[in-house]
Amino acid sequence: MANGTTDKMKSAANKAKGATKEAAGKAADNKKMQADGKKDKLKGKAQEMEGEAKERMKD
């Protein structure tokens, strides 16, 4: 199981990937790419919350 810091690093990567996909999808008028980007950003947010929870439990 990943620790809180690892989850937060994965979170940042997924949020950045999602923002890039979403921006590229908007530029290309590609709705699927935009939706994929939003999904990646949500996944990143969930990982961030999981990491924070793990850190609180550790304290």
PDBQT receptor file of N, H, CA, C and O in Angstrom, charges set to zero:
ATOM      1  N   MET A   1       0.853  -1.174   0.000  1.00  0.00    +0.000 N 
ATOM      2  CA  MET A   1       0.000   0.000   0.000  1.00  0.00    +0.000 C 
ATOM      3  C   MET A   1       0.898   1.235   0.000  1.00  0.00    +0.000 C 
ATOM      4  O   MET A   1       1.892   1.289   0.724  1.00  0.00    +0.000 OA
ATOM      5  N   ALA A   2       0.548   2.205  -0.800  1.00  0.00    +0.000 N 
ATOM      6  H   ALA A   2      -0.260   2.162  -1.388  1.00  0.00    +0.000 HD
ATOM      7  CA  ALA A   2       1.324   3.435  -0.904  1.00  0.00    +0.000 C 
ATOM      8  C   ALA A   2       1.112   4.300   0.335  1.00  0.00    +0.000 C 
ATOM      9  O   ALA A   2       0.063   4.262   0.976  1.00  0.00    +0.000 OA
ATOM     10  N   ASN A   3       2.151   5.084   0.649  1.00  0.00    +0.000 N 
ATOM     11  H   ASN A   3       3.004   5.115   0.128  1.00  0.00    +0.000 HD
ATOM     12  CA  ASN A   3       1.992   5.988   1.781  1.00  0.00    +0.000 C 
ATOM     13  C   ASN A   3       1.385   7.305   1.305  1.00  0.00    +0.000 C 
ATOM     14  O   ASN A   3       1.165   7.489   0.108  1.00  0.00    +0.000 OA
ATOM     15  N   GLY A   4       1.118   8.204   2.220  1.00  0.00    +0.000 N 
ATOM     16  H   GLY A   4       1.297   8.054   3.192  1.00  0.00    +0.000 HD
ATOM     17  CA  GLY A   4       0.451   9.460   1.891  1.00  0.00    +0.000 C 
ATOM     18  C   GLY A   4       1.233  10.312   0.907  1.00  0.00    +0.000 C 
ATOM     19  O   GLY A   4       0.652  10.926   0.012  1.00  0.00    +0.000 OA
ATOM     20  N   THR A   5       2.549  10.351   1.070  1.00  0.00    +0.000 N 
ATOM     21  H   THR A   5       3.021   9.852   1.797  1.00  0.00    +0.000 HD
ATOM     22  CA  THR A   5       3.377  11.169   0.175  1.00  0.00    +0.000 C 
ATOM     23  C   THR A   5       3.335  10.620  -1.245  1.00  0.00    +0.000 C 
ATOM     24  O   THR A   5       3.250  11.387  -2.204  1.00  0.00    +0.000 OA
ATOM     25  N   THR A   6       3.394   9.310  -1.385  1.00  0.00    +0.000 N 
ATOM     26  H   THR A   6       3.464   8.687  -0.606  1.00  0.00    +0.000 HD
ATOM     27  CA  THR A   6       3.329   8.693  -2.707  1.00  0.00    +0.000 C 
ATOM     28  C   THR A   6       1.987   8.998  -3.368  1.00  0.00    +0.000 C 
ATOM     29  O   THR A   6       1.938   9.301  -4.560  1.00  0.00    +0.000 OA
ATOM     30  N   ASP A   7       0.918   8.922  -2.613  1.00  0.00    +0.000 N 
ATOM     31  H   ASP A   7       0.959   8.675  -1.644  1.00  0.00    +0.000 HD
ATOM     32  CA  ASP A   7      -0.404   9.229  -3.154  1.00  0.00    +0.000 C 
ATOM     33  C   ASP A   7      -0.479  10.678  -3.634  1.00  0.00    +0.000 C 
ATOM     34  O   ASP A   7      -1.075  10.972  -4.670  1.00  0.00    +0.000 OA
ATOM     35  N   LYS A   8       0.132  11.571  -2.866  1.00  0.00    +0.000 N 
ATOM     36  H   LYS A   8       0.617  11.331  -2.024  1.00  0.00    +0.000 HD
ATOM     37  CA  LYS A   8       0.109  12.984  -3.248  1.00  0.00    +0.000 C 
ATOM     38  C   LYS A   8       0.928  13.227  -4.513  1.00  0.00    +0.000 C 
ATOM     39  O   LYS A   8       0.557  14.064  -5.335  1.00  0.00    +0.000 OA
ATOM     40  N   MET A   9       2.042  12.503  -4.680  1.00  0.00    +0.000 N 
ATOM     41  H   MET A   9       2.343  11.822  -4.012  1.00  0.00    +0.000 HD
ATOM     42  CA  MET A   9       2.850  12.650  -5.896  1.00  0.00    +0.000 C 
ATOM     43  C   MET A   9       2.069  12.131  -7.105  1.00  0.00    +0.000 C 
ATOM     44  O   MET A   9       2.068  12.762  -8.162  1.00  0.00    +0.000 OA
ATOM     45  N   LYS A  10       1.412  10.996  -6.951  1.00  0.00    +0.000 N 
ATOM     46  H   LYS A  10       1.412  10.484  -6.093  1.00  0.00    +0.000 HD
ATOM     47  CA  LYS A  10       0.584  10.456  -8.030  1.00  0.00    +0.000 C 
ATOM     48  C   LYS A  10      -0.557  11.417  -8.349  1.00  0.00    +0.000 C 
ATOM     49  O   LYS A  10      -0.935  11.596  -9.507  1.00  0.00    +0.000 OA
ATOM     50  N   SER A  11      -1.093  12.028  -7.305  1.00  0.00    +0.000 N 
ATOM     51  H   SER A  11      -0.786  11.882  -6.364  1.00  0.00    +0.000 HD
ATOM     52  CA  SER A  11      -2.177  12.987  -7.466  1.00  0.00    +0.000 C 
ATOM     53  C   SER A  11      -1.751  14.141  -8.354  1.00  0.00    +0.000 C 
ATOM     54  O   SER A  11      -2.463  14.513  -9.286  1.00  0.00    +0.000 OA
ATOM     55  N   ALA A  12      -0.592  14.704  -8.064  1.00  0.00    +0.000 N 
ATOM     56  H   ALA A  12      -0.013  14.401  -7.306  1.00  0.00    +0.000 HD
ATOM     57  CA  ALA A  12      -0.089  15.843  -8.838  1.00  0.00    +0.000 C 
ATOM     58  C   ALA A  12       0.117  15.456 -10.295  1.00  0.00    +0.000 C 
ATOM     59  O   ALA A  12      -0.195  16.235 -11.195  1.00  0.00    +0.000 OA
ATOM     60  N   ALA A  13       0.642  14.254 -10.532  1.00  0.00    +0.000 N 
ATOM     61  H   ALA A  13       0.895  13.621  -9.800  1.00  0.00    +0.000 HD
ATOM     62  CA  ALA A  13       0.872  13.794 -11.900  1.00  0.00    +0.000 C 
ATOM     63  C   ALA A  13      -0.449  13.631 -12.646  1.00  0.00    +0.000 C 
ATOM     64  O   ALA A  13      -0.563  14.040 -13.801  1.00  0.00    +0.000 OA
ATOM     65  N   ASN A  14      -1.445  13.038 -11.994  1.00  0.00    +0.000 N 
ATOM     66  H   ASN A  14      -1.352  12.706 -11.055  1.00  0.00    +0.000 HD
ATOM     67  CA  ASN A  14      -2.737  12.839 -12.653  1.00  0.00    +0.000 C 
ATOM     68  C   ASN A  14      -3.450  14.165 -12.910  1.00  0.00    +0.000 C 
ATOM     69  O   ASN A  14      -4.096  14.334 -13.944  1.00  0.00    +0.000 OA
ATOM     70  N   LYS A  15      -3.332  15.104 -11.970  1.00  0.00    +0.000 N 
ATOM     71  H   LYS A  15      -2.807  14.966 -11.131  1.00  0.00    +0.000 HD
ATOM     72  CA  LYS A  15      -3.975  16.401 -12.181  1.00  0.00    +0.000 C 
ATOM     73  C   LYS A  15      -3.316  17.149 -13.340  1.00  0.00    +0.000 C 
ATOM     74  O   LYS A  15      -4.006  17.779 -14.141  1.00  0.00    +0.000 OA
ATOM     75  N   ALA A  16      -1.985  17.083 -13.432  1.00  0.00    +0.000 N 
ATOM     76  H   ALA A  16      -1.425  16.570 -12.781  1.00  0.00    +0.000 HD
ATOM     77  CA  ALA A  16      -1.274  17.748 -14.531  1.00  0.00    +0.000 C 
ATOM     78  C   ALA A  16      -1.622  17.093 -15.870  1.00  0.00    +0.000 C 
ATOM     79  O   ALA A  16      -1.864  17.780 -16.863  1.00  0.00    +0.000 OA
ATOM     80  N   LYS A  17      -1.644  15.760 -15.885  1.00  0.00    +0.000 N 
ATOM     81  H   LYS A  17      -1.447  15.202 -15.079  1.00  0.00    +0.000 HD
ATOM     82  CA  LYS A  17      -1.992  15.033 -17.109  1.00  0.00    +0.000 C 
ATOM     83  C   LYS A  17      -3.417  15.383 -17.527  1.00  0.00    +0.000 C 
ATOM     84  O   LYS A  17      -3.694  15.586 -18.709  1.00  0.00    +0.000 OA
ATOM     85  N   GLY A  18      -4.306  15.449 -16.559  1.00  0.00    +0.000 N 
ATOM     86  H   GLY A  18      -4.080  15.283 -15.599  1.00  0.00    +0.000 HD
ATOM     87  CA  GLY A  18      -5.698  15.773 -16.852  1.00  0.00    +0.000 C 
ATOM     88  C   GLY A  18      -5.865  17.176 -17.400  1.00  0.00    +0.000 C 
ATOM     89  O   GLY A  18      -6.620  17.397 -18.347  1.00  0.00    +0.000 OA
ATOM     90  N   ALA A  19      -5.155  18.126 -16.799  1.00  0.00    +0.000 N 
ATOM     91  H   ALA A  19      -4.542  17.946 -16.029  1.00  0.00    +0.000 HD
ATOM     92  CA  ALA A  19      -5.250  19.508 -17.270  1.00  0.00    +0.000 C 
ATOM     93  C   ALA A  19      -4.732  19.624 -18.702  1.00  0.00    +0.000 C 
ATOM     94  O   ALA A  19      -5.300  20.350 -19.518  1.00  0.00    +0.000 OA
ATOM     95  N   THR A  20      -3.651  18.906 -18.999  1.00  0.00    +0.000 N 
ATOM     96  H   THR A  20      -3.190  18.316 -18.336  1.00  0.00    +0.000 HD
ATOM     97  CA  THR A  20      -3.094  18.925 -20.351  1.00  0.00    +0.000 C 
ATOM     98  C   THR A  20      -4.063  18.315 -21.354  1.00  0.00    +0.000 C 
ATOM     99  O   THR A  20      -4.296  18.881 -22.421  1.00  0.00    +0.000 OA
ATOM    100  N   LYS A  21      -4.625  17.164 -21.012  1.00  0.00    +0.000 N 
ATOM    101  H   LYS A  21      -4.436  16.704 -20.145  1.00  0.00    +0.000 HD
ATOM    102  CA  LYS A  21      -5.599  16.513 -21.901  1.00  0.00    +0.000 C 
ATOM    103  C   LYS A  21      -6.815  17.407 -22.124  1.00  0.00    +0.000 C 
ATOM    104  O   LYS A  21      -7.300  17.547 -23.247  1.00  0.00    +0.000 OA
ATOM    105  N   GLU A  22      -7.296  18.004 -21.046  1.00  0.00    +0.000 N 
ATOM    106  H   GLU A  22      -6.902  17.890 -20.134  1.00  0.00    +0.000 HD
ATOM    107  CA  GLU A  22      -8.481  18.839 -21.153  1.00  0.00    +0.000 C 
ATOM    108  C   GLU A  22      -8.209  20.048 -22.058  1.00  0.00    +0.000 C 
ATOM    109  O   GLU A  22      -9.043  20.399 -22.893  1.00  0.00    +0.000 OA
ATOM    110  N   ALA A  23      -7.051  20.679 -21.893  1.00  0.00    +0.000 N 
ATOM    111  H   ALA A  23      -6.374  20.394 -21.215  1.00  0.00    +0.000 HD
ATOM    112  CA  ALA A  23      -6.699  21.837 -22.718  1.00  0.00    +0.000 C 
ATOM    113  C   ALA A  23      -6.525  21.436 -24.182  1.00  0.00    +0.000 C 
ATOM    114  O   ALA A  23      -6.970  22.143 -25.086  1.00  0.00    +0.000 OA
ATOM    115  N   ALA A  24      -5.872  20.295 -24.404  1.00  0.00    +0.000 N 
ATOM    116  H   ALA A  24      -5.511  19.720 -23.670  1.00  0.00    +0.000 HD
ATOM    117  CA  ALA A  24      -5.692  19.817 -25.782  1.00  0.00    +0.000 C 
ATOM    118  C   ALA A  24      -7.039  19.472 -26.403  1.00  0.00    +0.000 C 
ATOM    119  O   ALA A  24      -7.270  19.734 -27.584  1.00  0.00    +0.000 OA
ATOM    120  N   GLY A  25      -7.914  18.892 -25.619  1.00  0.00    +0.000 N 
ATOM    121  H   GLY A  25      -7.727  18.679 -24.660  1.00  0.00    +0.000 HD
ATOM    122  CA  GLY A  25      -9.250  18.554 -26.118  1.00  0.00    +0.000 C 
ATOM    123  C   GLY A  25     -10.045  19.791 -26.484  1.00  0.00    +0.000 C 
ATOM    124  O   GLY A  25     -10.769  19.797 -27.479  1.00  0.00    +0.000 OA
ATOM    125  N   LYS A  26      -9.912  20.837 -25.684  1.00  0.00    +0.000 N 
ATOM    126  H   LYS A  26      -9.323  20.832 -24.876  1.00  0.00    +0.000 HD
ATOM    127  CA  LYS A  26     -10.606  22.089 -26.007  1.00  0.00    +0.000 C 
ATOM    128  C   LYS A  26     -10.049  22.691 -27.283  1.00  0.00    +0.000 C 
ATOM    129  O   LYS A  26     -10.801  23.159 -28.138  1.00  0.00    +0.000 OA
ATOM    130  N   ALA A  27      -8.710  22.678 -27.411  1.00  0.00    +0.000 N 
ATOM    131  H   ALA A  27      -8.099  22.298 -26.716  1.00  0.00    +0.000 HD
ATOM    132  CA  ALA A  27      -8.072  23.251 -28.599  1.00  0.00    +0.000 C 
ATOM    133  C   ALA A  27      -8.462  22.492 -29.857  1.00  0.00    +0.000 C 
ATOM    134  O   ALA A  27      -8.634  23.093 -30.917  1.00  0.00    +0.000 OA
ATOM    135  N   ALA A  28      -8.601  21.182 -29.748  1.00  0.00    +0.000 N 
ATOM    136  H   ALA A  28      -8.460  20.693 -28.887  1.00  0.00    +0.000 HD
ATOM    137  CA  ALA A  28      -8.944  20.347 -30.896  1.00  0.00    +0.000 C 
ATOM    138  C   ALA A  28     -10.447  20.140 -31.039  1.00  0.00    +0.000 C 
ATOM    139  O   ALA A  28     -10.894  19.446 -31.952  1.00  0.00    +0.000 OA
ATOM    140  N   ASP A  29     -11.224  20.736 -30.149  1.00  0.00    +0.000 N 
ATOM    141  H   ASP A  29     -10.861  21.300 -29.408  1.00  0.00    +0.000 HD
ATOM    142  CA  ASP A  29     -12.673  20.542 -30.111  1.00  0.00    +0.000 C 
ATOM    143  C   ASP A  29     -13.021  19.057 -30.050  1.00  0.00    +0.000 C 
ATOM    144  O   ASP A  29     -13.895  18.564 -30.763  1.00  0.00    +0.000 OA
ATOM    145  N   ASN A  30     -12.292  18.359 -29.157  1.00  0.00    +0.000 N 
ATOM    146  H   ASN A  30     -11.583  18.760 -28.577  1.00  0.00    +0.000 HD
ATOM    147  CA  ASN A  30     -12.456  16.919 -28.977  1.00  0.00    +0.000 C 
ATOM    148  C   ASN A  30     -13.086  16.681 -27.604  1.00  0.00    +0.000 C 
ATOM    149  O   ASN A  30     -12.406  16.744 -26.580  1.00  0.00    +0.000 OA
ATOM    150  N   LYS A  31     -14.371  16.412 -27.595  1.00  0.00    +0.000 N 
ATOM    151  H   LYS A  31     -14.924  16.361 -28.427  1.00  0.00    +0.000 HD
ATOM    152  CA  LYS A  31     -15.118  16.252 -26.344  1.00  0.00    +0.000 C 
ATOM    153  C   LYS A  31     -14.642  15.052 -25.528  1.00  0.00    +0.000 C 
ATOM    154  O   LYS A  31     -14.617  15.113 -24.299  1.00  0.00    +0.000 OA
ATOM    155  N   LYS A  32     -14.260  13.951 -26.207  1.00  0.00    +0.000 N 
ATOM    156  H   LYS A  32     -14.280  13.901 -27.205  1.00  0.00    +0.000 HD
ATOM    157  CA  LYS A  32     -13.795  12.764 -25.486  1.00  0.00    +0.000 C 
ATOM    158  C   LYS A  32     -12.489  13.067 -24.754  1.00  0.00    +0.000 C 
ATOM    159  O   LYS A  32     -12.315  12.661 -23.605  1.00  0.00    +0.000 OA
ATOM    160  N   MET A  33     -11.579  13.772 -25.405  1.00  0.00    +0.000 N 
ATOM    161  H   MET A  33     -11.720  14.102 -26.338  1.00  0.00    +0.000 HD
ATOM    162  CA  MET A  33     -10.316  14.109 -24.766  1.00  0.00    +0.000 C 
ATOM    163  C   MET A  33     -10.553  15.042 -23.575  1.00  0.00    +0.000 C 
ATOM    164  O   MET A  33      -9.894  14.918 -22.542  1.00  0.00    +0.000 OA
ATOM    165  N   GLN A  34     -11.483  15.962 -23.723  1.00  0.00    +0.000 N 
ATOM    166  H   GLN A  34     -12.019  16.063 -24.562  1.00  0.00    +0.000 HD
ATOM    167  CA  GLN A  34     -11.829  16.859 -22.611  1.00  0.00    +0.000 C 
ATOM    168  C   GLN A  34     -12.360  16.046 -21.422  1.00  0.00    +0.000 C 
ATOM    169  O   GLN A  34     -11.976  16.273 -20.275  1.00  0.00    +0.000 OA
ATOM    170  N   ALA A  35     -13.241  15.107 -21.722  1.00  0.00    +0.000 N 
ATOM    171  H   ALA A  35     -13.553  14.923 -22.654  1.00  0.00    +0.000 HD
ATOM    172  CA  ALA A  35     -13.821  14.270 -20.663  1.00  0.00    +0.000 C 
ATOM    173  C   ALA A  35     -12.747  13.407 -20.003  1.00  0.00    +0.000 C 
ATOM    174  O   ALA A  35     -12.749  13.239 -18.783  1.00  0.00    +0.000 OA
ATOM    175  N   ASP A  36     -11.836  12.863 -20.799  1.00  0.00    +0.000 N 
ATOM    176  H   ASP A  36     -11.834  12.999 -21.789  1.00  0.00    +0.000 HD
ATOM    177  CA  ASP A  36     -10.736  12.068 -20.237  1.00  0.00    +0.000 C 
ATOM    178  C   ASP A  36      -9.874  12.927 -19.314  1.00  0.00    +0.000 C 
ATOM    179  O   ASP A  36      -9.432  12.470 -18.260  1.00  0.00    +0.000 OA
ATOM    180  N   GLY A  37      -9.641  14.165 -19.717  1.00  0.00    +0.000 N 
ATOM    181  H   GLY A  37     -10.000  14.536 -20.573  1.00  0.00    +0.000 HD
ATOM    182  CA  GLY A  37      -8.856  15.076 -18.887  1.00  0.00    +0.000 C 
ATOM    183  C   GLY A  37      -9.540  15.359 -17.568  1.00  0.00    +0.000 C 
ATOM    184  O   GLY A  37      -8.894  15.374 -16.520  1.00  0.00    +0.000 OA
ATOM    185  N   LYS A  38     -10.837  15.583 -17.611  1.00  0.00    +0.000 N 
ATOM    186  H   LYS A  38     -11.362  15.571 -18.462  1.00  0.00    +0.000 HD
ATOM    187  CA  LYS A  38     -11.584  15.827 -16.377  1.00  0.00    +0.000 C 
ATOM    188  C   LYS A  38     -11.549  14.601 -15.474  1.00  0.00    +0.000 C 
ATOM    189  O   LYS A  38     -11.439  14.720 -14.254  1.00  0.00    +0.000 OA
ATOM    190  N   LYS A  39     -11.645  13.417 -16.088  1.00  0.00    +0.000 N 
ATOM    191  H   LYS A  39     -11.734  13.320 -17.079  1.00  0.00    +0.000 HD
ATOM    192  CA  LYS A  39     -11.599  12.166 -15.319  1.00  0.00    +0.000 C 
ATOM    193  C   LYS A  39     -10.238  12.025 -14.628  1.00  0.00    +0.000 C 
ATOM    194  O   LYS A  39     -10.174  11.638 -13.461  1.00  0.00    +0.000 OA
ATOM    195  N   ASP A  40      -9.162  12.336 -15.338  1.00  0.00    +0.000 N 
ATOM    196  H   ASP A  40      -9.214  12.651 -16.286  1.00  0.00    +0.000 HD
ATOM    197  CA  ASP A  40      -7.830  12.246 -14.741  1.00  0.00    +0.000 C 
ATOM    198  C   ASP A  40      -7.673  13.242 -13.593  1.00  0.00    +0.000 C 
ATOM    199  O   ASP A  40      -7.056  12.925 -12.575  1.00  0.00    +0.000 OA
ATOM    200  N   LYS A  41      -8.227  14.438 -13.752  1.00  0.00    +0.000 N 
ATOM    201  H   LYS A  41      -8.728  14.695 -14.579  1.00  0.00    +0.000 HD
ATOM    202  CA  LYS A  41      -8.146  15.437 -12.683  1.00  0.00    +0.000 C 
ATOM    203  C   LYS A  41      -8.917  14.970 -11.446  1.00  0.00    +0.000 C 
ATOM    204  O   LYS A  41      -8.458  15.163 -10.320  1.00  0.00    +0.000 OA
ATOM    205  N   LEU A  42     -10.076  14.362 -11.650  1.00  0.00    +0.000 N 
ATOM    206  H   LEU A  42     -10.449  14.205 -12.564  1.00  0.00    +0.000 HD
ATOM    207  CA  LEU A  42     -10.852  13.830 -10.521  1.00  0.00    +0.000 C 
ATOM    208  C   LEU A  42     -10.109  12.688  -9.829  1.00  0.00    +0.000 C 
ATOM    209  O   LEU A  42     -10.111  12.583  -8.603  1.00  0.00    +0.000 OA
ATOM    210  N   LYS A  43      -9.476  11.836 -10.633  1.00  0.00    +0.000 N 
ATOM    211  H   LYS A  43      -9.474  11.920 -11.629  1.00  0.00    +0.000 HD
ATOM    212  CA  LYS A  43      -8.680  10.741 -10.069  1.00  0.00    +0.000 C 
ATOM    213  C   LYS A  43      -7.558  11.319  -9.214  1.00  0.00    +0.000 C 
ATOM    214  O   LYS A  43      -7.274  10.810  -8.130  1.00  0.00    +0.000 OA
ATOM    215  N   GLY A  44      -6.923  12.381  -9.701  1.00  0.00    +0.000 N 
ATOM    216  H   GLY A  44      -7.154  12.794 -10.582  1.00  0.00    +0.000 HD
ATOM    217  CA  GLY A  44      -5.864  13.029  -8.941  1.00  0.00    +0.000 C 
ATOM    218  C   GLY A  44      -6.372  13.604  -7.637  1.00  0.00    +0.000 C 
ATOM    219  O   GLY A  44      -5.711  13.488  -6.605  1.00  0.00    +0.000 OA
ATOM    220  N   LYS A  45      -7.530  14.218  -7.673  1.00  0.00    +0.000 N 
ATOM    221  H   LYS A  45      -8.067  14.312  -8.512  1.00  0.00    +0.000 HD
ATOM    222  CA  LYS A  45      -8.117  14.790  -6.457  1.00  0.00    +0.000 C 
ATOM    223  C   LYS A  45      -8.416  13.684  -5.441  1.00  0.00    +0.000 C 
ATOM    224  O   LYS A  45      -8.182  13.859  -4.245  1.00  0.00    +0.000 OA
ATOM    225  N   ALA A  46      -8.926  12.561  -5.912  1.00  0.00    +0.000 N 
ATOM    226  H   ALA A  46      -9.116  12.420  -6.883  1.00  0.00    +0.000 HD
ATOM    227  CA  ALA A  46      -9.219  11.437  -5.018  1.00  0.00    +0.000 C 
ATOM    228  C   ALA A  46      -7.932  10.907  -4.395  1.00  0.00    +0.000 C 
ATOM    229  O   ALA A  46      -7.907  10.583  -3.207  1.00  0.00    +0.000 OA
ATOM    230  N   GLN A  47      -6.863  10.816  -5.188  1.00  0.00    +0.000 N 
ATOM    231  H   GLN A  47      -6.884  11.079  -6.153  1.00  0.00    +0.000 HD
ATOM    232  CA  GLN A  47      -5.587  10.347  -4.654  1.00  0.00    +0.000 C 
ATOM    233  C   GLN A  47      -5.039  11.326  -3.612  1.00  0.00    +0.000 C 
ATOM    234  O   GLN A  47      -4.462  10.915  -2.605  1.00  0.00    +0.000 OA
ATOM    235  N   GLU A  48      -5.222  12.605  -3.863  1.00  0.00    +0.000 N 
ATOM    236  H   GLU A  48      -5.690  12.938  -4.681  1.00  0.00    +0.000 HD
ATOM    237  CA  GLU A  48      -4.773  13.612  -2.907  1.00  0.00    +0.000 C 
ATOM    238  C   GLU A  48      -5.497  13.443  -1.571  1.00  0.00    +0.000 C 
ATOM    239  O   GLU A  48      -4.876  13.485  -0.509  1.00  0.00    +0.000 OA
ATOM    240  N   MET A  49      -6.801  13.253  -1.635  1.00  0.00    +0.000 N 
ATOM    241  H   MET A  49      -7.306  13.218  -2.497  1.00  0.00    +0.000 HD
ATOM    242  CA  MET A  49      -7.590  13.081  -0.418  1.00  0.00    +0.000 C 
ATOM    243  C   MET A  49      -7.175  11.805   0.310  1.00  0.00    +0.000 C 
ATOM    244  O   MET A  49      -7.101  11.788   1.539  1.00  0.00    +0.000 OA
ATOM    245  N   GLU A  50      -6.904  10.739  -0.439  1.00  0.00    +0.000 N 
ATOM    246  H   GLU A  50      -6.964  10.753  -1.437  1.00  0.00    +0.000 HD
ATOM    247  CA  GLU A  50      -6.465   9.485   0.164  1.00  0.00    +0.000 C 
ATOM    248  C   GLU A  50      -5.118   9.671   0.864  1.00  0.00    +0.000 C 
ATOM    249  O   GLU A  50      -4.910   9.171   1.969  1.00  0.00    +0.000 OA
ATOM    250  N   GLY A  51      -4.208  10.396   0.209  1.00  0.00    +0.000 N 
ATOM    251  H   GLY A  51      -4.377  10.802  -0.689  1.00  0.00    +0.000 HD
ATOM    252  CA  GLY A  51      -2.903  10.657   0.806  1.00  0.00    +0.000 C 
ATOM    253  C   GLY A  51      -3.008  11.457   2.095  1.00  0.00    +0.000 C 
ATOM    254  O   GLY A  51      -2.322  11.172   3.076  1.00  0.00    +0.000 OA
ATOM    255  N   GLU A  52      -3.874  12.460   2.080  1.00  0.00    +0.000 N 
ATOM    256  H   GLU A  52      -4.432  12.691   1.283  1.00  0.00    +0.000 HD
ATOM    257  CA  GLU A  52      -4.072  13.268   3.289  1.00  0.00    +0.000 C 
ATOM    258  C   GLU A  52      -4.649  12.421   4.418  1.00  0.00    +0.000 C 
ATOM    259  O   GLU A  52      -4.251  12.566   5.574  1.00  0.00    +0.000 OA
ATOM    260  N   ALA A  53      -5.577  11.546   4.086  1.00  0.00    +0.000 N 
ATOM    261  H   ALA A  53      -5.900  11.428   3.147  1.00  0.00    +0.000 HD
ATOM    262  CA  ALA A  53      -6.177  10.677   5.098  1.00  0.00    +0.000 C 
ATOM    263  C   ALA A  53      -5.124   9.741   5.696  1.00  0.00    +0.000 C 
ATOM    264  O   ALA A  53      -5.096   9.531   6.908  1.00  0.00    +0.000 OA
ATOM    265  N   LYS A  54      -4.274   9.190   4.859  1.00  0.00    +0.000 N 
ATOM    266  H   LYS A  54      -4.296   9.361   3.874  1.00  0.00    +0.000 HD
ATOM    267  CA  LYS A  54      -3.223   8.288   5.348  1.00  0.00    +0.000 C 
ATOM    268  C   LYS A  54      -2.258   9.031   6.265  1.00  0.00    +0.000 C 
ATOM    269  O   LYS A  54      -1.818   8.490   7.279  1.00  0.00    +0.000 OA
ATOM    270  N   GLU A  55      -1.931  10.265   5.907  1.00  0.00    +0.000 N 
ATOM    271  H   GLU A  55      -2.288  10.704   5.083  1.00  0.00    +0.000 HD
ATOM    272  CA  GLU A  55      -1.022  11.039   6.742  1.00  0.00    +0.000 C 
ATOM    273  C   GLU A  55      -1.659  11.360   8.095  1.00  0.00    +0.000 C 
ATOM    274  O   GLU A  55      -0.979  11.342   9.121  1.00  0.00    +0.000 OA
ATOM    275  N   ARG A  56      -2.954  11.653   8.098  1.00  0.00    +0.000 N 
ATOM    276  H   ARG A  56      -3.506  11.668   7.264  1.00  0.00    +0.000 HD
ATOM    277  CA  ARG A  56      -3.639  11.942   9.365  1.00  0.00    +0.000 C 
ATOM    278  C   ARG A  56      -3.688  10.685  10.239  1.00  0.00    +0.000 C 
ATOM    279  O   ARG A  56      -3.537  10.770  11.457  1.00  0.00    +0.000 OA
ATOM    280  N   MET A  57      -3.896   9.540   9.628  1.00  0.00    +0.000 N 
ATOM    281  H   MET A  57      -4.019   9.471   8.638  1.00  0.00    +0.000 HD
ATOM    282  CA  MET A  57      -3.959   8.289  10.397  1.00  0.00    +0.000 C 
ATOM    283  C   MET A  57      -2.597   7.931  10.982  1.00  0.00    +0.000 C 
ATOM    284  O   MET A  57      -2.515   7.317  12.046  1.00  0.00    +0.000 OA
ATOM    285  N   LYS A  58      -1.544   8.309  10.293  1.00  0.00    +0.000 N 
ATOM    286  H   LYS A  58      -1.611   8.808   9.428  1.00  0.00    +0.000 HD
ATOM    287  CA  LYS A  58      -0.197   7.998  10.727  1.00  0.00    +0.000 C 
ATOM    288  C   LYS A  58       0.193   8.811  11.964  1.00  0.00    +0.000 C 
ATOM    289  O   LYS A  58       0.960   8.343  12.805  1.00  0.00    +0.000 OA
ATOM    290  N   ASP A  59      -0.338  10.025  12.068  1.00  0.00    +0.000 N 
ATOM    291  H   ASP A  59      -0.962  10.405  11.384  1.00  0.00    +0.000 HD
ATOM    292  CA  ASP A  59       0.017  10.919  13.187  1.00  0.00    +0.000 C 
ATOM    293  C   ASP A  59      -0.549  10.487  14.501  1.00  0.00    +0.000 C 
ATOM    294  O   ASP A  59      -0.327  11.147  15.516  1.00  0.00    +0.000 OA
TER     295      ASP A  59
